[in-house]
Amino acid sequence: MIGLYIHIPFCEKICHYCDFVKGVPKNQTVVDNYIQALITQIEQTKKQYTYFDTIYIGGGTPSMLSRDQLEVIFRSLETYSPIEYTVEVNPESYTNEKGLLLKKYGINRVSFGVQTFNDKHLKRLNRAHDSSMIEQGIKDLKKLGINNISVDLIFGLEHQSIEELNDDLDKFLDLDVNHISTYSLIIEENTYFSHQMKRGKFKPTDQDVESDMYDLVKKRLHDHGYEHYEISNFAKRGFESKHNQLYWTQQKYIGLGLGAHGFNGTHRIEQTKSMSKYLKQEFDVKKIFQDETVLRNDHLLFLLRLSNGISLEMVKKRYNKDIYELYPSLLKKIDEGLLEEVNNHLRLTHKGQKLGNLVFMVFV
């Protein structure tokens, strides 16, 4: 399989936790010029790739673009008929008119940026929507026949209680959507929250409380028929993200747009992060060669994120060695209760899912 990722680096406002390549545009001319450069990249890509299994348009906030701006992008991609076609949408910038446009151009999956249903926490995160917009948007998408919807949900928010998380999960389950990406709040460098924390104005969640929250999320979702197929992702059967699985199984994907990443099987490819260069259509692609050891490390690390884990037989066939010969310290991780062997697969335990970085460092 092969996928296409397209990055829209614009937001109406910057979330306090976000470190993605993004910014608030000075005016619509900047956005129009960006789209023009993006279309140039898309047209160049069409000459080389006639088919993509998946397309994912992310950001930033793709849905903050006007209907006409979105249509320019969608029209340029009409030659492709991907199995899964995803667009990221934020509740505050969704409209029925944009929903109809998604339907018109064959977008069959929407990733809805919820983060929390609690208005107090939404305000603290500097999100632009309130809880009422979430339900309105998802109900409208369903009426239009777009039923493959994923919700992003963050837990471990500052001063968030277990009861508040439980209420978030209640509201999510009431929406009856098929996929959820849920993860604890991470304080990334050079974000508003990181600066606040350095000044003593942000209090991170206690690790024991965060652990209890993870347990609650897993139990509630499992009880309602969601399969935990990747550390941070749960889905009803058949609704797992095909595009994200390309990343996790080391398959090829093309990245277009400011700061976008791709992988061609031997190189990690990075687009320029300079908006001035990008608008001049100086895409300044950076290719980073991946030798056999790096490819193997990445392959096994990402497989370990999946609930099925790593096939021990596959490792022997593909790499001509037992996994414990390649990585002896994995045995210690088994002794520590972070890993287990099940049906000739090595996978994270429940404890290991919560402390995954202690295992992943083996492959770094």
VMD Tcl script that draws the C-alpha trace (Angstrom):
set ca {
  {0.00 0.00 0.00}
  {0.99 3.63 -0.45}
  {-0.49 6.76 1.10}
  {-0.55 10.50 0.52}
  {-0.41 13.02 3.37}
  {-1.19 16.70 2.70}
  {-0.44 19.34 5.34}
  {-2.50 22.51 5.87}
  {-0.44 24.62 8.30}
  {-3.09 27.18 9.27}
  {-5.15 27.57 12.44}
  {-7.61 30.19 13.69}
  {-5.80 30.13 17.03}
  {-2.92 28.13 18.48}
  {-3.69 25.43 21.04}
  {-1.54 25.69 24.16}
  {-0.21 22.12 23.82}
  {0.47 21.94 20.06}
  {3.96 21.81 18.53}
  {2.95 20.94 14.96}
  {4.02 23.03 11.96}
  {1.27 25.63 11.95}
  {0.45 29.33 12.34}
  {-2.34 31.89 12.22}
  {-2.27 33.38 8.68}
  {-1.86 37.16 8.37}
  {-4.48 37.31 5.62}
  {-6.28 35.23 3.02}
  {-3.69 36.08 0.37}
  {-1.13 34.01 2.28}
  {-3.56 31.09 2.37}
  {-4.37 31.40 -1.35}
  {-0.67 31.56 -2.23}
  {0.00 28.51 -0.07}
  {-2.75 26.56 -1.82}
  {-1.32 27.57 -5.20}
  {2.09 26.21 -4.19}
  {0.47 23.06 -2.80}
  {-1.38 22.46 -6.07}
  {1.95 22.74 -7.89}
  {3.32 19.98 -5.65}
  {0.23 17.85 -6.20}
  {0.51 18.21 -9.98}
  {4.18 17.21 -9.82}
  {3.23 14.19 -7.73}
  {0.55 13.11 -10.20}
  {3.23 12.65 -12.85}
  {4.96 10.09 -10.66}
  {2.10 8.42 -8.76}
  {-1.13 7.40 -10.44}
  {-2.68 5.73 -7.40}
  {-2.84 6.07 -3.62}
  {-4.57 3.63 -1.28}
  {-5.10 6.35 1.32}
  {-5.18 10.14 1.37}
  {-5.03 12.09 4.62}
  {-5.38 15.89 4.76}
  {-4.23 17.13 8.15}
  {-2.88 20.18 9.90}
  {-3.09 22.64 11.37}
  {-6.80 22.93 10.70}
  {-7.86 22.00 7.15}
  {-11.50 22.84 7.90}
  {-10.65 26.50 8.61}
  {-10.17 26.96 4.86}
  {-13.13 28.42 3.01}
  {-15.38 26.18 0.96}
  {-13.81 27.48 -2.27}
  {-10.26 26.97 -0.98}
  {-11.07 23.41 0.05}
  {-12.64 22.70 -3.34}
  {-9.47 23.79 -5.16}
  {-7.52 21.16 -3.20}
  {-10.16 18.42 -3.53}
  {-10.53 19.05 -7.26}
  {-6.78 18.68 -7.77}
  {-6.98 15.21 -6.20}
  {-10.00 14.01 -8.20}
  {-7.89 11.68 -10.33}
  {-7.31 9.52 -7.24}
  {-9.87 7.13 -5.77}
  {-8.35 6.04 -2.46}
  {-9.86 3.30 -0.33}
  {-9.71 5.63 2.67}
  {-9.87 9.42 2.27}
  {-9.57 11.36 5.53}
  {-9.81 15.07 6.33}
  {-9.19 16.58 9.75}
  {-12.07 18.79 10.88}
  {-12.45 21.05 13.90}
  {-15.94 21.61 15.34}
  {-15.78 25.44 15.19}
  {-15.00 25.54 11.47}
  {-17.33 22.77 10.30}
  {-20.45 23.74 8.36}
  {-23.06 21.76 6.47}
  {-21.80 23.42 3.28}
  {-18.31 22.00 3.92}
  {-19.81 18.63 4.81}
  {-21.58 18.54 1.45}
  {-18.26 19.35 -0.22}
  {-16.57 16.43 1.55}
  {-19.36 14.16 0.31}
  {-19.13 15.51 -3.24}
  {-15.41 14.71 -3.53}
  {-15.53 11.25 -2.00}
  {-14.03 11.99 1.42}
  {-15.21 8.96 3.39}
  {-13.52 9.53 6.76}
  {-13.36 12.52 9.09}
  {-11.00 12.96 12.03}
  {-12.86 15.29 14.41}
  {-10.69 17.38 16.75}
  {-12.62 17.17 20.02}
  {-9.88 16.83 22.72}
  {-12.46 17.16 25.54}
  {-16.18 17.82 25.95}
  {-15.58 19.96 29.05}
  {-15.90 23.67 28.24}
  {-13.63 24.67 31.13}
  {-10.83 22.44 29.85}
  {-11.43 23.47 26.23}
  {-10.86 27.07 27.25}
  {-7.67 26.17 29.14}
  {-6.38 24.33 26.04}
  {-7.16 27.45 23.98}
  {-9.51 25.53 21.71}
  {-11.88 27.57 19.56}
  {-14.97 25.39 20.01}
  {-17.39 24.49 22.78}
  {-19.03 21.16 23.53}
  {-22.29 21.97 21.70}
  {-20.43 22.31 18.38}
  {-19.09 18.75 18.66}
  {-22.49 17.05 18.73}
  {-23.87 19.33 16.00}
  {-20.98 18.60 13.65}
  {-20.93 14.84 14.11}
  {-24.70 14.53 13.74}
  {-24.57 16.54 10.51}
  {-21.77 14.40 9.07}
  {-23.79 11.27 9.81}
  {-26.88 12.73 8.13}
  {-24.73 13.28 5.03}
  {-23.70 9.61 5.10}
  {-20.14 10.12 6.35}
  {-20.16 7.51 9.10}
  {-16.46 6.69 9.35}
  {-15.64 9.28 12.00}
  {-12.73 9.37 14.42}
  {-12.55 11.54 17.54}
  {-9.38 12.83 19.21}
  {-9.58 12.86 23.01}
  {-6.91 13.99 25.48}
  {-6.81 12.93 29.13}
  {-4.51 13.96 31.94}
  {-5.46 17.60 31.46}
  {-4.41 20.10 34.10}
  {-6.66 19.67 37.19}
  {-8.82 17.11 35.34}
  {-10.57 14.69 37.65}
  {-11.41 11.03 37.04}
  {-15.07 12.04 37.12}
  {-14.54 14.61 34.38}
  {-12.78 12.05 32.20}
  {-15.62 9.61 32.83}
  {-18.06 12.30 31.69}
  {-15.98 12.84 28.52}
  {-16.15 9.11 27.80}
  {-19.93 9.11 28.40}
  {-20.37 11.90 25.86}
  {-18.08 10.17 23.36}
  {-19.96 6.90 23.65}
  {-23.31 8.69 23.22}
  {-22.10 9.97 19.83}
  {-21.67 6.37 18.62}
  {-18.65 6.93 16.37}
  {-16.38 4.12 15.23}
  {-12.87 5.28 16.13}
  {-11.08 7.19 18.85}
  {-7.47 8.35 19.23}
  {-6.89 9.04 22.91}
  {-3.69 9.95 24.67}
  {-2.44 11.75 27.76}
  {-1.45 15.40 27.56}
  {2.24 15.71 26.68}
  {4.02 18.98 27.33}
  {6.13 19.59 24.24}
  {9.02 22.05 24.13}
  {8.31 25.59 22.94}
  {4.57 25.35 23.50}
  {2.58 27.75 25.69}
  {2.15 25.06 28.36}
  {5.90 24.34 28.44}
  {6.62 28.01 29.06}
  {3.92 28.12 31.72}
  {5.35 25.04 33.44}
  {8.84 26.58 33.56}
  {7.31 29.58 35.31}
  {5.43 27.40 37.78}
  {2.04 28.31 36.29}
  {1.15 24.87 34.96}
  {0.69 21.77 37.10}
  {1.04 18.44 35.25}
  {-1.20 15.55 36.22}
  {0.13 13.17 38.86}
  {1.51 10.02 37.18}
  {-0.59 7.68 39.34}
  {-3.75 9.60 38.42}
  {-2.76 9.50 34.75}
  {-2.26 5.74 35.03}
  {-5.73 5.34 36.55}
  {-7.15 7.43 33.72}
  {-5.54 5.16 31.12}
  {-7.06 2.15 32.87}
  {-10.48 3.80 32.83}
  {-10.25 4.65 29.14}
  {-9.30 1.08 28.22}
  {-12.05 -0.48 30.32}
  {-14.85 1.83 29.19}
  {-13.97 1.47 25.51}
  {-13.45 -2.29 25.74}
  {-16.82 -2.69 27.44}
  {-18.47 -0.91 24.51}
  {-16.91 -3.03 21.76}
  {-13.85 -0.99 20.80}
  {-10.71 -2.96 19.98}
  {-7.45 -1.53 21.31}
  {-5.45 -2.05 18.13}
  {-2.64 0.46 18.82}
  {-1.36 2.10 21.99}
  {-3.42 5.27 21.52}
  {-6.11 4.04 19.14}
  {-9.37 2.13 19.57}
  {-11.86 1.18 16.86}
  {-14.95 -0.84 16.15}
  {-13.93 -3.80 14.02}
  {-13.24 -2.78 10.43}
  {-12.79 0.91 11.25}
  {-9.08 0.92 12.08}
  {-7.19 3.79 10.42}
  {-5.72 2.41 7.20}
  {-3.56 5.49 6.67}
  {-1.96 5.38 10.11}
  {-1.28 1.69 9.67}
  {0.97 2.62 6.74}
  {3.16 4.52 9.21}
  {3.13 1.72 11.78}
  {3.97 -1.04 9.29}
  {6.72 0.88 7.46}
  {4.93 1.18 4.13}
  {5.43 4.02 1.68}
  {3.74 7.40 1.94}
  {4.25 10.75 0.28}
  {4.11 13.98 2.30}
  {3.17 17.27 0.60}
  {2.92 20.71 2.15}
  {4.90 22.76 4.65}
  {6.93 20.54 6.98}
  {5.29 17.33 5.73}
  {7.13 14.01 6.05}
  {7.24 10.99 3.75}
  {8.94 7.61 3.45}
  {9.92 5.88 0.19}
  {11.30 2.64 1.60}
  {14.91 3.80 1.94}
  {14.71 7.50 2.85}
  {12.74 9.67 5.27}
  {11.74 12.75 3.31}
  {11.05 16.16 4.87}
  {9.51 19.15 3.12}
  {10.76 22.63 3.98}
  {9.42 24.29 7.13}
  {10.09 27.78 5.70}
  {6.84 29.41 4.60}
  {8.68 32.02 2.52}
  {10.49 29.28 0.58}
  {7.33 27.25 0.18}
  {5.35 30.18 -1.19}
  {8.11 30.71 -3.76}
  {7.68 27.01 -4.60}
  {11.20 26.31 -3.36}
  {10.14 23.10 -1.66}
  {13.67 22.28 -0.43}
  {13.12 18.56 0.09}
  {15.46 16.92 2.59}
  {16.17 13.18 2.18}
  {17.59 11.20 5.08}
  {18.97 7.77 4.18}
  {17.89 4.90 6.43}
  {20.40 2.06 6.66}
  {19.34 -1.52 7.38}
  {19.75 -1.15 11.15}
  {17.66 2.03 11.32}
  {14.95 0.48 9.13}
  {14.86 -2.64 11.31}
  {14.72 -0.60 14.52}
  {11.88 1.55 13.20}
  {10.01 -1.46 11.85}
  {10.07 -3.36 15.14}
  {9.44 -0.32 17.32}
  {6.29 0.62 15.40}
  {5.05 -2.99 15.31}
  {5.35 -3.05 19.09}
  {2.89 -0.15 19.27}
  {0.26 -2.44 17.73}
  {-1.72 -4.76 19.97}
  {-0.59 -7.85 18.02}
  {3.04 -6.94 18.60}
  {5.97 -8.50 16.74}
  {5.82 -11.91 15.08}
  {8.92 -13.76 16.32}
  {8.82 -16.00 13.24}
  {8.76 -12.95 10.96}
  {11.87 -11.55 12.66}
  {13.79 -14.80 12.06}
  {12.78 -14.94 8.40}
  {13.32 -11.28 7.63}
  {16.40 -10.54 9.72}
  {17.97 -14.03 9.96}
  {18.31 -13.84 13.74}
  {16.25 -14.39 16.85}
  {14.90 -11.10 18.22}
  {16.68 -11.68 21.55}
  {20.01 -12.04 19.71}
  {19.38 -8.69 18.06}
  {18.11 -7.01 21.23}
  {19.19 -8.93 24.37}
  {17.80 -6.24 26.70}
  {14.25 -7.22 25.65}
  {14.57 -10.19 28.03}
  {14.93 -7.76 30.92}
  {11.78 -5.95 29.78}
  {9.94 -9.28 29.98}
  {11.25 -9.80 33.52}
  {10.06 -6.28 34.40}
  {6.56 -7.13 33.24}
  {6.60 -4.71 30.30}
  {6.60 -7.36 27.55}
  {5.10 -10.82 27.12}
  {5.10 -13.61 24.54}
  {1.65 -14.64 23.30}
  {1.08 -16.98 20.32}
  {4.67 -16.57 19.16}
  {4.33 -12.79 19.21}
  {6.15 -10.35 21.47}
  {3.82 -7.63 22.66}
  {3.46 -4.99 25.33}
  {1.68 -5.92 28.53}
  {-0.91 -3.59 30.01}
  {1.87 -2.15 32.17}
  {4.08 -1.87 29.10}
  {1.43 0.09 27.21}
  {1.54 2.71 29.96}
  {5.35 2.74 30.09}
  {6.02 2.16 26.40}
  {8.97 4.55 26.16}
  {10.95 2.32 28.55}
  {10.63 -0.44 25.95}
  {10.95 1.66 22.80}
  {14.32 3.01 23.93}
  {15.73 -0.47 23.16}
  {15.27 0.28 19.46}
  {16.57 3.85 19.47}
}
mol new
graphics top color blue
foreach p $ca { graphics top sphere $p radius 0.5 }
foreach p [lrange $ca 0 end-1] q [lrange $ca 1 end] { graphics top cylinder $p $q radius 0.2 }
display resetview
